[in-house]
Each structure stands twice: as structure tokens, then as C-alpha cells.
């Protein structure tokens, strides 16, 4: 049986985002919201919301139980000074808590993620099943291009 650990993360996230497109709705404000303090503009990608949802579902399944604060640290990046020609070294900033929290709430409504008390969120059996099913499809499509992977598919 193929699991989410057996396929490349970027391939899994792209395939999973296609599956989540009809289950997750992007809020109106998401087109104007930055994804973190280190960003200057909102994301340009049209399907950003579903890609981030797929990435969060994978991250919760791997790290769970995990909270919003730890996920925000994972999705953060380096922030430079007030202008980019400064001499000061960059500092680590977190990603947007609101974006992450809203996506996790949507995944909870779909039954893919659940809260584990104060410990954080974990992937439900349905969420893991969806991840493993998509991983199997990704491995099958990779096996078409690379015949040596056929025995694993």
C-alpha cells in the first residue's frame, strides 16, 4: 500500500489540491491577504488556497498533533529590514495565522482533520485515507514515466 511518505511532496500536493478544489472554498478576503509579515503582496497563484490546504493536510498528517503556531512557524520565512538594502541580518517571521486557522477549520468541516484537545490537530482516518489514495494515484502516474517504479505501484 502506498502512503504519503512514498511519493514526492510536490507531486502529492498538486494532485491533492485538485481533489480539494471542490471541497474547500476560498474566502473573499483571501485575494487581498498576505501570507505572512515577510511578504509584500498577496499570492499571485489562482489556486493558492487549495494548494495551501493540501500542504497543510499533509503537514498535519506528518507532524500531528500540531497547532497553528507551529504551522505558522513552518510556513514563515526570513524578513529583511524596512528596505532591502539594509545591513542588518534577516530575522525569521511566521506565516499568517489567520490563513492557516481558516484552512484548518475548513478541513475540520470536511472531516479530514480533527482537534486533539489542547495538543493540536491531527489527520482523521478519512484524511489519511484521502492522502494515501492520492499517493497511490501519483505513484501510478510516476510509474508510467519511469518503468522501474512499476513494481511499487
N, C-alpha and C positions, 0 to 999 in steps of 0.2 A: 504494500500500500504506500502510495506517495504522500508525503507530508509537506508542510510549508518549508521545512528545512532542506528539502531535496532539490529545489529549483532556485534559480537566481531571483533575488528580491525584486529587481526592476521589472522582470517579466511577470512575476506573480502580481505585483501591484497594478500593472497596466491591465491585466486580464480581470483582476478583481474589481477594478474601478468600472469596467464595462458592466459587470454584474450588478454593482451597487447603483448604477445610474438611474434605474427606475425605482429604487427603494429609498434613496436619500435625496432630499430636495435642498437646494442651496437657498439660504435666506436672502432677502433683498439687500441687506446691508453688506453681504459678503463681497459684492463687487467693488465696494469702496474701502474695505477694511484691509489694513496692513497685516502681515502675518507675524510681525514682531517689531520690537523697538529699533532693531538694526536696519530695517527696511525703509526705503524712501517712498515706494509706490506699492499699491496692491498687486497681487499676482496677475500676470497677463494671460495665462493659460485659461481657456474656456472651461475645461473640465477640472479645474483645480480642486473644487470641493470634493468630488468623488475620488480623485486621486489621493487627497489627504485623508479621506475617510478609509480608503483601502489600506493606506500606510499605517494609520492609527490602529485599525483592526489587527493587522499583522504584528505591530509593536506590542499591543496589549496581549495577544496570544503568546508572544515570546517572553515578555518580561513580567506578565501579570502575577499577582495583583500589583497594579501600578496606578499612581494618582496623577492628577492633572499637572501638578507642579513638576514632577519628574519628567513627564512627557513634554512640558514646555521647555525644560532644560535640554531635552534631546533635540527638539526642533528649533532651538535657538542658534545664534551664530555670533560672530565677532562684530563689535560695533566700534567704529573709529570715532575720533573726536568730532567737534562741531563741523569742521571741514575736513576734507580728505587729505589735505596737505600738512596735517599736524605731525608733530614729532612724538607725541605720546603713544605708547603701545596700545593696541586694541584691547577692549575688555569684552568678556563674554556676556551676552544678554539672552534672555529667554524668549521663546516664541510666544505667540498670542494665546493667553489662557482662554479667552472667550471663544476663539475659533475651535480650539481643542475641546473645550467643555461642551459646546453646542453639537459638535460632531459626535462626541461620545454619548450625549443624550439621544441623538437620532439613532445611533447604533443600539442603544438600550431599548428604544421604542420598537426597533425591528427584531429584538430578541437575540442579537448577536453578541452583546456584551452585557454583563450584569455587575452590580456593585457587591463587593465583598466586605461589607461593614465599613470600618474606618481604614481598612488596609488598602483599598483602592478598587479598581475594576479588573475583572477577568473576562476572558472569552468564554461564552457559553458553549454547550455541546453543539448547538446549531451553528455558532460562529466558527468553531473548529472544523465542523463538517464542511461548511462552505469553503473554508481555506484549503482543506485537503482535496476537495473536489476540483477546485480551480487549479491547484497544484498538479493534479493528475492530468488535466487538460493541457496545461503549459508543458509538462514533460512530454506528452504525446506530440504536441506541435514541434517541440525541440527535436524529438526523435525522427521526425520526417526530414529535417535538415541534416541531422547527424545520425547515421545508421548505427553507430556504436552505442547509442543510448536506447536502442530498441528493446533490449532485454530488461531495462528498468521500467519501461512504460507499461 
